[in-house]
Amino acid sequence: MGFAVVGCATEPRVPAPGPGVPPPRVDVTRNQAWRDAESVAALDPARLTVIGAGASMRPIYGENTVLVLQKIPFASLAPGMNVAYRSDSGGLVLHRLIALDAGGWRAGGLNNETEDRGRVTPHNLLGIVYAAFANDEVE
């Protein structure tokens, strides 16, 4: 099973990495990258494959990067991890953890000027990025 992950943000945060830095792109089709990711995901039932959407995690992951997510316990999260979670509005988001506070983990896209409004919690956490597969359709 796969689904797209998008970014969102609404509160001030650390400046983005520099403009114009492209995400990794290779001479492999998106279908081949998907098959490779599915092979990695099949090694553990706590993994799933998704395709990234949006530019919030550039230059690390661009649109159409194929990602393998690994479910882990909430207590194992640490600052700097890239996680996928379900936002308050029901959307799927993949952003980097910033800091833990009373409401959960603050997170934000690398290419966003603001942090996400909601928090990453034990109830909305989908997993961490275990592997990323660039391909010829990454934007």
Secondary structure, DSSP 8 states (H G I E B T S, - for coil): ---EEB----EE-S--S-TT------SS-HHHHHHHHHHHHTT-TTEEEEEE-SSTTTTTS-TT-EEEEE---GGG--TT-EEEEE-TTS-EEEEEEEEEETTEEEEE-TT-SEE-SS-B-TTTEEEEEEEEE--TT--
